Amino acid sequence: MNPLFEGLGFGPADILIPQNCDLSKWSVVACDQYTSQPEYWARVAETVGDAPSALNLVLPESKLRRPDWEAEVQRINRTMDTYLAENRFRLLPESLIYVERCLSNGKLRRGLVGVVDLEQYDYTPGSDALIRATEGTVLSRIPPRVAVRREAALELPHVLMLLDDPDCQVIEHLTAESGEMEQVYDFDLMEQGGHITGYRLTEGQIAEMAGLLAALAQPAVFEEKYNAPGRAPMLFAVGDGNHSLASAKAAYEEKKGTPQAELARYALVELGNLHDEALEFEAIHRVCFDVDGHGLLNALLERYPGAHLGEGAGQSFRYVMAGEEGVVTVPDAPYQLAVGTLQAFLDDYLPAHNGRVDYIHGADVTRSLSTQPGNIGFLLKPMAKDALFKTVIFDGVLPRKTFSMGEAQDKRFYLEARRIK
């Protein structure tokens, strides 16, 4: 880690940028999107064809349920070695990349690509680490993702990490300074992903960034900001990609004491400001598969005293199934958020009834899947993003899949890479 960023948990990295290829075919959306829509990934594969692409370096989560997923991981690792041998990347040593992403709705989201120090990150609920998870980590989801990373020569990031900067002092000023930077990419993303432009910060701008982050990390500043005397400072929260970063942490823990440990200690991420006007919190909906919808609904009402169909006082969420739609209301719910109340029930009910749940971005897709035989879906309301840091600081992590930062097509696309072996 650059000495200027010592103790800050985030800093410059040796970043690899793809070269001598069509970047619009190289860059594909995060692997945890469209998990119940294999037709999306089939369409992406058709678009990419035989061209060099990040699609060949990542494993869409929809494939993790296939029996041959381990063979797929081996193929990915071989492709990484091939791309390196073909000199497919340009190295940007000790760099930060300022990213401008024009989203599908025309709004501009700003970010900063660098590395996170996994020694400063902890996904354990109630952790006092400088970098904390925002959602509960499902430990069973980590081993297959560690397997993907264990022998990989490269990592490609889809993690979006958040900074709570309401005065917009850390990242936003880079817009006016981009003319001083080297532009390293500028192209349209596939599948309505918008447009992306990247600029490499100058040495002076990198030094300035270290000072801005250090000021926010001061304990006195943290205590006053959150009225949290005596609590350990929290500088960053993981917005998207909680399980990916948790898997990077687990892979690093495996390699401690080996020659690979120093590379594995860091993970490439994009840092964004929670208060970026283009950053919108979207609800993540639930669709349950292979269940009796009415049986599930009745069990949900029995689970919570006073729960009933229809609007009323308390927490509420909408359900959808074939030929039927309505609202469930839970008065005096045992959890702070409606998503927590619903998730606690599903975690108990589905394993006992051989059902499964998927987490869906977008109400239209949720409705479409929910009306298929054997399915029932739940539409949830988005949480207020201003509550994110305070909730994590005082209450610990949120229920998993509580929120999504934008629609699926606006998620981070794989583009940059870094050696981890």
DRENMAR-714172 format. One record per residue (C-alpha): residue number from 1; residue in one letter; x, y, z. Coordinates in nm, 2 decimals, always signed. Each point is the difference from the previous one (the first is absolute). Example, Ala and Ser with C-alpha at 12.3 -4.5 7.8 and 13.67 -1.06 7.14 Angstrom:
// DRENMAR-714172
REC|lumvex|zase|east|north|up
REC|1|a|+1.23|-0.45|+0.78 $
REC|2|s|+0.14|+0.34|-0.07 $
//
This chain:
// DRENMAR-714172
REC|lumvex|zase|east|north|up
REC|1|m|+0.00|+0.00|+0.00 $
REC|2|n|+0.12|+0.35|-0.08 $
REC|3|p|+0.14|+0.15|+0.32 $
REC|4|l|-0.22|+0.31|-0.04 $
REC|5|f|-0.30|-0.23|+0.05 $
REC|6|e|+0.13|-0.19|+0.30 $
REC|7|g|-0.28|-0.10|+0.23 $
REC|8|l|-0.28|+0.13|-0.23 $
REC|9|g|-0.10|-0.33|-0.14 $
REC|10|f|-0.01|+0.12|-0.36 $
REC|11|g|+0.26|+0.11|-0.24 $
REC|12|p|+0.17|-0.02|-0.34 $
REC|13|a|+0.07|-0.33|-0.17 $
REC|14|d|+0.19|-0.15|-0.30 $
REC|15|i|-0.31|+0.00|-0.23 $
REC|16|l|-0.02|-0.19|-0.32 $
REC|17|i|-0.20|+0.15|-0.29 $
REC|18|p|-0.10|-0.22|-0.29 $
REC|19|q|+0.16|+0.10|-0.33 $
REC|20|n|-0.02|-0.09|-0.37 $
REC|21|c|-0.36|-0.11|+0.03 $
REC|22|d|-0.35|+0.12|-0.04 $
REC|23|l|-0.08|+0.14|+0.35 $
REC|24|s|-0.38|-0.01|-0.07 $
REC|25|k|+0.04|-0.38|-0.03 $
REC|26|w|+0.26|-0.03|+0.28 $
REC|27|s|-0.21|+0.16|+0.27 $
REC|28|v|-0.30|-0.20|+0.15 $
REC|29|v|-0.23|+0.06|+0.29 $
REC|30|a|+0.07|-0.14|+0.36 $
REC|31|c|-0.03|-0.38|+0.03 $
REC|32|d|-0.28|+0.02|+0.26 $
REC|33|q|-0.25|+0.16|-0.23 $
REC|34|y|-0.27|-0.17|-0.21 $
REC|35|t|+0.04|-0.32|+0.20 $
REC|36|s|-0.34|-0.13|-0.10 $
REC|37|q|+0.02|+0.13|-0.36 $
REC|38|p|+0.24|-0.24|-0.18 $
REC|39|e|-0.12|+0.16|-0.33 $
REC|40|y|+0.18|+0.32|+0.10 $
REC|41|w|+0.33|-0.17|+0.03 $
REC|42|a|-0.06|-0.20|-0.32 $
REC|43|r|-0.06|+0.33|-0.18 $
REC|44|v|+0.33|+0.14|+0.15 $
REC|45|a|+0.19|-0.30|-0.12 $
REC|46|e|-0.14|+0.04|-0.35 $
REC|47|t|+0.10|+0.37|+0.00 $
REC|48|v|+0.35|-0.09|+0.12 $
REC|49|g|+0.06|-0.29|-0.24 $
REC|50|d|+0.36|-0.09|-0.02 $
REC|51|a|+0.13|+0.34|+0.10 $
REC|52|p|+0.21|+0.05|+0.31 $
REC|53|s|-0.23|+0.08|+0.29 $
REC|54|a|-0.04|+0.01|+0.37 $
REC|55|l|-0.29|-0.24|-0.05 $
REC|56|n|+0.27|-0.27|-0.04 $
REC|57|l|+0.16|+0.10|+0.33 $
REC|58|v|-0.30|+0.00|+0.24 $
REC|59|l|-0.26|-0.26|+0.10 $
REC|60|p|-0.36|+0.12|-0.02 $
REC|61|e|-0.18|-0.11|+0.32 $
REC|62|s|-0.26|-0.16|-0.21 $
REC|63|k|+0.27|-0.26|-0.09 $
REC|64|l|+0.09|-0.08|+0.37 $
REC|65|r|-0.30|-0.23|+0.01 $
REC|66|r|+0.13|-0.21|-0.29 $
REC|67|p|+0.18|-0.32|+0.08 $
REC|68|d|+0.30|+0.09|-0.22 $
REC|69|w|+0.07|+0.34|+0.17 $
REC|70|e|+0.34|-0.12|+0.12 $
REC|71|a|+0.11|-0.09|-0.35 $
REC|72|e|-0.12|+0.35|-0.10 $
REC|73|v|+0.23|+0.15|+0.26 $
REC|74|q|+0.30|-0.19|-0.14 $
REC|75|r|-0.09|+0.13|-0.35 $
REC|76|i|-0.01|+0.36|+0.14 $
REC|77|n|+0.34|-0.04|+0.16 $
REC|78|r|+0.15|-0.13|-0.33 $
REC|79|t|-0.15|+0.30|-0.19 $
REC|80|m|+0.15|+0.24|+0.25 $
REC|81|d|+0.34|-0.15|-0.07 $
REC|82|t|-0.06|+0.02|-0.37 $
REC|83|y|-0.10|+0.37|+0.01 $
REC|84|l|+0.31|+0.08|+0.20 $
REC|85|a|+0.22|-0.19|-0.24 $
REC|86|e|-0.16|+0.19|-0.29 $
REC|87|n|+0.09|+0.33|+0.17 $
REC|88|r|-0.37|+0.08|+0.01 $
REC|89|f|+0.05|+0.26|+0.27 $
REC|90|r|+0.17|+0.33|+0.05 $
REC|91|l|+0.14|+0.06|+0.35 $
REC|92|l|-0.07|+0.32|+0.19 $
REC|93|p|+0.23|-0.02|+0.30 $
REC|94|e|-0.10|+0.16|+0.33 $
REC|95|s|-0.31|+0.16|-0.14 $
REC|96|l|-0.35|+0.12|+0.08 $
REC|97|i|-0.26|+0.02|-0.28 $
REC|98|y|-0.27|+0.26|+0.01 $
REC|99|v|-0.31|-0.15|-0.16 $
REC|100|e|-0.30|+0.18|-0.15 $
REC|101|r|-0.29|-0.23|-0.07 $
REC|102|c|-0.29|+0.14|-0.20 $
REC|103|l|-0.29|-0.23|+0.11 $
REC|104|s|-0.29|-0.12|-0.21 $
REC|105|n|-0.22|+0.28|+0.14 $
REC|106|g|+0.26|+0.26|-0.11 $
REC|107|k|+0.13|+0.08|+0.35 $
REC|108|l|+0.38|+0.02|+0.06 $
REC|109|r|+0.14|-0.22|+0.28 $
REC|110|r|+0.36|+0.07|+0.11 $
REC|111|g|+0.24|-0.25|+0.16 $
REC|112|l|+0.36|-0.07|+0.07 $
REC|113|v|+0.17|-0.33|-0.07 $
REC|114|g|+0.27|-0.12|+0.24 $
REC|115|v|+0.07|-0.28|+0.25 $
REC|116|v|-0.15|-0.07|+0.34 $
REC|117|d|+0.23|-0.14|+0.27 $
REC|118|l|-0.17|-0.32|+0.12 $
REC|119|e|+0.17|+0.03|+0.34 $
REC|120|q|-0.21|+0.31|+0.06 $
REC|121|y|-0.33|-0.17|-0.11 $
REC|122|d|-0.22|-0.24|+0.20 $
REC|123|y|-0.34|-0.14|-0.10 $
REC|124|t|-0.08|-0.13|+0.35 $
REC|125|p|-0.33|+0.16|+0.14 $
REC|126|g|+0.09|+0.26|+0.27 $
REC|127|s|+0.36|+0.04|-0.13 $
REC|128|d|+0.18|+0.33|+0.08 $
REC|129|a|+0.22|-0.02|-0.31 $
REC|130|l|+0.07|+0.30|-0.21 $
REC|131|i|-0.17|-0.17|-0.29 $
REC|132|r|-0.32|-0.19|+0.07 $
REC|133|a|-0.26|-0.21|-0.18 $
REC|134|t|-0.35|+0.14|-0.03 $
REC|135|e|-0.19|-0.33|-0.02 $
REC|136|g|+0.02|-0.33|+0.18 $
REC|137|t|+0.24|-0.24|-0.17 $
REC|138|v|-0.13|-0.35|-0.08 $
REC|139|l|+0.31|-0.21|+0.08 $
REC|140|s|-0.11|-0.28|-0.23 $
REC|141|r|+0.03|+0.23|-0.30 $
REC|142|i|+0.37|+0.07|+0.07 $
REC|143|p|+0.17|-0.34|-0.08 $
REC|144|p|-0.09|-0.02|-0.37 $
REC|145|r|+0.11|+0.37|-0.05 $
REC|146|v|+0.33|-0.07|+0.18 $
REC|147|a|+0.04|-0.29|-0.24 $
REC|148|v|-0.03|+0.24|-0.29 $
REC|149|r|+0.26|+0.23|+0.15 $
REC|150|r|+0.24|-0.26|+0.15 $
REC|151|e|+0.21|-0.08|-0.31 $
REC|152|a|-0.09|+0.30|-0.21 $
REC|153|a|+0.28|+0.22|-0.13 $
REC|154|l|-0.23|+0.30|-0.03 $
REC|155|e|-0.29|+0.17|+0.18 $
REC|156|l|-0.26|+0.22|-0.17 $
REC|157|p|-0.21|+0.21|+0.24 $
REC|158|h|-0.37|+0.05|+0.02 $
REC|159|v|+0.01|+0.12|+0.36 $
REC|160|l|-0.14|+0.35|+0.06 $
REC|161|m|+0.12|+0.15|+0.33 $
REC|162|l|-0.16|+0.30|+0.15 $
REC|163|l|+0.13|+0.32|+0.17 $
REC|164|d|-0.24|+0.21|+0.21 $
REC|165|d|+0.10|+0.34|-0.13 $
REC|166|p|-0.31|+0.23|+0.01 $
REC|167|d|+0.21|+0.31|-0.09 $
REC|168|c|+0.13|-0.18|-0.32 $
REC|169|q|+0.36|+0.10|+0.07 $
REC|170|v|+0.19|-0.32|-0.08 $
REC|171|i|-0.10|-0.12|-0.35 $
REC|172|e|-0.23|+0.25|-0.17 $
REC|173|h|+0.27|+0.27|-0.04 $
REC|174|l|+0.18|-0.24|-0.24 $
REC|175|t|-0.25|+0.08|-0.27 $
REC|176|a|+0.15|+0.35|-0.05 $
REC|177|e|+0.35|-0.14|+0.02 $
REC|178|s|-0.04|-0.28|-0.25 $
REC|179|g|+0.17|+0.21|-0.27 $
REC|180|e|+0.33|-0.03|+0.19 $
REC|181|m|-0.03|-0.39|-0.01 $
REC|182|e|+0.08|-0.26|-0.26 $
REC|183|q|-0.32|-0.15|-0.15 $
REC|184|v|+0.04|-0.38|+0.01 $
REC|185|y|-0.34|-0.11|-0.14 $
REC|186|d|-0.31|+0.15|-0.14 $
REC|187|f|-0.28|-0.22|-0.16 $
REC|188|d|-0.36|-0.12|+0.00 $
REC|189|l|-0.09|-0.29|+0.22 $
REC|190|m|-0.21|-0.29|-0.13 $
REC|191|e|-0.36|-0.09|+0.09 $
REC|192|q|-0.12|+0.36|+0.08 $
REC|193|g|+0.29|+0.04|+0.25 $
REC|194|g|+0.06|+0.36|-0.10 $
REC|195|h|+0.34|+0.16|-0.06 $
REC|196|i|+0.32|-0.02|+0.20 $
REC|197|t|+0.31|+0.22|+0.00 $
REC|198|g|+0.31|-0.04|+0.21 $
REC|199|y|+0.29|+0.23|+0.09 $
REC|200|r|+0.33|-0.07|+0.18 $
REC|201|l|+0.06|+0.24|+0.28 $
REC|202|t|+0.33|+0.20|+0.01 $
REC|203|e|+0.25|-0.05|+0.28 $
REC|204|g|-0.11|+0.33|+0.15 $
REC|205|q|-0.37|-0.10|-0.01 $
REC|206|i|+0.08|-0.33|+0.17 $
REC|207|a|+0.18|+0.18|+0.28 $
REC|208|e|-0.29|+0.23|+0.04 $
REC|209|m|-0.24|-0.29|+0.01 $
REC|210|a|+0.20|-0.15|+0.29 $
REC|211|g|-0.04|+0.32|+0.20 $
REC|212|l|-0.37|+0.02|-0.06 $
REC|213|l|-0.06|-0.36|+0.12 $
REC|214|a|+0.22|+0.05|+0.30 $
REC|215|a|-0.20|+0.30|+0.11 $
REC|216|l|-0.32|-0.20|-0.01 $
REC|217|a|+0.16|-0.29|+0.19 $
REC|218|q|+0.09|+0.21|+0.31 $
REC|219|p|-0.18|-0.15|+0.31 $
REC|220|a|-0.11|+0.35|+0.11 $
REC|221|v|-0.17|+0.06|-0.34 $
REC|222|f|-0.17|-0.34|+0.01 $
REC|223|e|-0.13|+0.04|+0.36 $
REC|224|e|-0.15|+0.34|-0.08 $
REC|225|k|-0.15|-0.10|-0.33 $
REC|226|y|-0.19|-0.30|+0.14 $
REC|227|n|-0.03|+0.10|+0.36 $
REC|228|a|+0.20|-0.31|+0.08 $
REC|229|p|+0.25|+0.07|+0.28 $
REC|230|g|+0.23|-0.28|+0.08 $
REC|231|r|-0.08|-0.20|-0.31 $
REC|232|a|+0.26|-0.11|-0.25 $
REC|233|p|+0.00|+0.20|-0.32 $
REC|234|m|-0.17|-0.15|-0.31 $
REC|235|l|+0.12|+0.17|-0.32 $
REC|236|f|-0.14|-0.23|-0.27 $
REC|237|a|-0.31|-0.23|-0.04 $
REC|238|v|-0.03|-0.27|-0.27 $
REC|239|g|-0.29|+0.10|-0.21 $
REC|240|d|+0.00|-0.27|-0.28 $
REC|241|g|+0.19|-0.32|-0.01 $
REC|242|n|+0.00|-0.08|+0.38 $
REC|243|h|+0.05|-0.38|-0.07 $
REC|244|s|+0.27|+0.06|-0.26 $
REC|245|l|+0.20|+0.21|+0.25 $
REC|246|a|-0.06|-0.25|+0.28 $
REC|247|s|+0.13|-0.28|-0.23 $
REC|248|a|+0.31|+0.21|-0.08 $
REC|249|k|+0.06|+0.03|+0.37 $
REC|250|a|-0.04|-0.37|+0.05 $
REC|251|a|+0.24|-0.08|-0.28 $
REC|252|y|+0.25|+0.24|+0.15 $
REC|253|e|-0.03|-0.17|+0.34 $
REC|254|e|+0.08|-0.33|-0.17 $
REC|255|k|+0.32|+0.14|-0.15 $
REC|256|k|+0.14|+0.17|+0.31 $
REC|257|g|+0.36|-0.11|+0.06 $
REC|258|t|+0.05|-0.09|-0.37 $
REC|259|p|+0.18|+0.20|-0.27 $
REC|260|q|-0.34|+0.08|-0.15 $
REC|261|a|-0.13|+0.18|+0.31 $
REC|262|e|+0.11|+0.35|-0.09 $
REC|263|l|-0.19|+0.00|-0.34 $
REC|264|a|-0.30|-0.17|+0.16 $
REC|265|r|-0.02|+0.25|+0.28 $
REC|266|y|-0.16|+0.26|-0.23 $
REC|267|a|-0.31|+0.00|-0.22 $
REC|268|l|-0.08|+0.23|-0.28 $
REC|269|v|-0.32|+0.20|+0.05 $
REC|270|e|-0.18|+0.32|-0.11 $
REC|271|l|-0.06|+0.26|+0.27 $
REC|272|g|-0.30|+0.22|-0.04 $
REC|273|n|-0.17|+0.27|+0.21 $
REC|274|l|-0.32|-0.11|+0.18 $
REC|275|h|-0.13|+0.35|-0.08 $
REC|276|d|+0.07|+0.00|-0.37 $
REC|277|e|-0.33|+0.12|-0.16 $
REC|278|a|+0.01|-0.28|-0.25 $
REC|279|l|+0.02|-0.27|+0.27 $
REC|280|e|-0.35|-0.12|+0.07 $
REC|281|f|-0.09|-0.27|+0.24 $
REC|282|e|-0.24|-0.26|-0.16 $
REC|283|a|-0.18|-0.27|+0.19 $
REC|284|i|+0.11|-0.36|-0.06 $
REC|285|h|-0.31|-0.21|-0.04 $
REC|286|r|-0.04|-0.38|+0.07 $
REC|287|v|-0.14|-0.27|-0.21 $
REC|288|c|-0.05|-0.35|+0.15 $
REC|289|f|+0.01|-0.30|-0.23 $
REC|290|d|-0.14|-0.35|+0.03 $
REC|291|v|-0.25|+0.09|+0.27 $
REC|292|d|-0.37|+0.00|+0.06 $
REC|293|g|-0.07|+0.37|+0.00 $
REC|294|h|-0.31|-0.01|+0.21 $
REC|295|g|+0.16|-0.24|+0.25 $
REC|296|l|+0.30|+0.23|+0.03 $
REC|297|l|-0.22|+0.31|+0.04 $
REC|298|n|-0.21|-0.17|+0.28 $
REC|299|a|+0.32|-0.11|+0.18 $
REC|300|l|+0.12|+0.36|-0.02 $
REC|301|l|-0.32|+0.13|+0.16 $
REC|302|e|+0.02|-0.26|+0.27 $
REC|303|r|+0.37|+0.08|+0.08 $
REC|304|y|-0.07|+0.36|+0.12 $
REC|305|p|-0.28|+0.07|+0.26 $
REC|306|g|-0.26|+0.24|-0.15 $
REC|307|a|+0.14|-0.03|-0.36 $
REC|308|h|-0.28|+0.04|-0.26 $
REC|309|l|-0.07|+0.06|-0.36 $
REC|310|g|-0.07|+0.35|-0.11 $
REC|311|e|+0.13|+0.34|+0.10 $
REC|312|g|+0.03|+0.10|+0.37 $
REC|313|a|+0.23|+0.13|+0.27 $
REC|314|g|+0.34|-0.16|+0.00 $
REC|315|q|+0.24|-0.14|-0.25 $
REC|316|s|-0.13|-0.10|-0.34 $
REC|317|f|+0.11|-0.15|-0.32 $
REC|318|r|-0.18|-0.11|-0.32 $
REC|319|y|-0.03|-0.36|-0.12 $
REC|320|v|-0.05|-0.12|-0.36 $
REC|321|m|-0.09|-0.34|-0.13 $
REC|322|a|-0.20|-0.14|-0.30 $
REC|323|g|-0.33|+0.17|-0.01 $
REC|324|e|+0.03|+0.17|+0.34 $
REC|325|e|+0.17|+0.31|+0.15 $
REC|326|g|-0.03|+0.16|+0.34 $
REC|327|v|+0.16|+0.15|+0.31 $
REC|328|v|+0.12|-0.17|+0.32 $
REC|329|t|+0.01|+0.22|+0.31 $
REC|330|v|+0.19|-0.09|+0.31 $
REC|331|p|-0.07|+0.21|+0.31 $
REC|332|d|+0.25|+0.01|+0.28 $
REC|333|a|+0.26|-0.16|-0.22 $
REC|334|p|+0.31|-0.14|+0.18 $
REC|335|y|+0.24|+0.15|-0.25 $
REC|336|q|+0.08|+0.36|-0.08 $
REC|337|l|-0.05|-0.04|-0.38 $
REC|338|a|-0.27|-0.19|-0.19 $
REC|339|v|+0.26|-0.18|-0.20 $
REC|340|g|+0.14|-0.14|+0.33 $
REC|341|t|-0.35|-0.12|+0.10 $
REC|342|l|-0.05|-0.17|-0.33 $
REC|343|q|+0.35|-0.15|-0.03 $
REC|344|a|-0.01|-0.15|+0.35 $
REC|345|f|-0.32|-0.19|-0.10 $
REC|346|l|+0.14|-0.12|-0.34 $
REC|347|d|+0.32|-0.12|+0.16 $
REC|348|d|-0.20|-0.24|+0.21 $
REC|349|y|-0.28|-0.09|-0.23 $
REC|350|l|+0.17|-0.07|-0.34 $
REC|351|p|+0.26|-0.27|+0.12 $
REC|352|a|-0.28|-0.18|+0.18 $
REC|353|h|-0.22|-0.01|-0.32 $
REC|354|n|+0.27|-0.06|-0.26 $
REC|355|g|-0.04|+0.35|-0.15 $
REC|356|r|+0.26|+0.26|-0.09 $
REC|357|v|+0.01|+0.37|-0.03 $
REC|358|d|+0.17|+0.24|-0.24 $
REC|359|y|+0.07|+0.37|+0.04 $
REC|360|i|-0.13|+0.20|-0.29 $
REC|361|h|+0.08|+0.35|-0.11 $
REC|362|g|-0.30|+0.17|-0.17 $
REC|363|a|-0.37|-0.02|+0.07 $
REC|364|d|-0.09|-0.11|-0.36 $
REC|365|v|+0.23|-0.30|+0.01 $
REC|366|t|-0.13|-0.09|+0.34 $
REC|367|r|-0.36|+0.01|-0.11 $
REC|368|s|+0.08|-0.21|-0.31 $
REC|369|l|+0.17|-0.27|+0.19 $
REC|370|s|-0.25|+0.00|+0.29 $
REC|371|t|-0.30|-0.08|-0.23 $
REC|372|q|+0.16|-0.33|-0.12 $
REC|373|p|-0.14|-0.32|+0.15 $
REC|374|g|+0.16|-0.10|+0.33 $
REC|375|n|+0.13|+0.36|+0.07 $
REC|376|i|-0.09|+0.28|+0.23 $
REC|377|g|+0.17|+0.34|+0.01 $
REC|378|f|+0.02|+0.28|+0.25 $
REC|379|l|+0.05|+0.37|-0.10 $
REC|380|l|+0.18|+0.21|+0.26 $
REC|381|k|+0.05|+0.37|+0.05 $
REC|382|p|+0.35|+0.17|-0.02 $
REC|383|m|+0.17|+0.11|+0.32 $
REC|384|a|+0.12|+0.36|+0.04 $
REC|385|k|+0.37|+0.01|-0.08 $
REC|386|d|+0.07|+0.27|+0.26 $
REC|387|a|-0.07|-0.27|+0.26 $
REC|388|l|+0.27|-0.24|-0.13 $
REC|389|f|+0.31|+0.10|+0.20 $
REC|390|k|-0.18|+0.07|+0.33 $
REC|391|t|-0.18|-0.33|-0.02 $
REC|392|v|+0.32|-0.20|-0.06 $
REC|393|i|+0.18|+0.20|+0.28 $
REC|394|f|-0.26|-0.04|+0.26 $
REC|395|d|-0.20|-0.32|-0.10 $
REC|396|g|+0.25|-0.20|-0.19 $
REC|397|v|-0.06|-0.14|-0.35 $
REC|398|l|-0.33|+0.03|-0.18 $
REC|399|p|-0.20|-0.31|-0.10 $
REC|400|r|+0.16|-0.14|-0.31 $
REC|401|k|-0.12|+0.13|-0.34 $
REC|402|t|-0.17|+0.30|+0.17 $
REC|403|f|+0.08|+0.25|-0.28 $
REC|404|s|+0.15|+0.03|-0.34 $
REC|405|m|+0.18|+0.30|-0.13 $
REC|406|g|-0.19|+0.06|-0.32 $
REC|407|e|-0.15|-0.23|-0.27 $
REC|408|a|+0.18|-0.31|-0.12 $
REC|409|q|+0.13|+0.16|-0.32 $
REC|410|d|+0.16|+0.28|+0.21 $
REC|411|k|+0.21|-0.23|+0.21 $
REC|412|r|+0.37|+0.00|-0.02 $
REC|413|f|+0.14|-0.16|-0.32 $
REC|414|y|+0.32|-0.20|+0.00 $
REC|415|l|+0.28|+0.21|-0.16 $
REC|416|e|+0.32|+0.05|+0.19 $
REC|417|a|+0.20|-0.29|+0.14 $
REC|418|r|+0.29|-0.07|+0.25 $
REC|419|r|+0.24|-0.28|+0.05 $
REC|420|i|-0.06|-0.20|+0.31 $
REC|421|k|+0.24|-0.28|-0.07 $
//
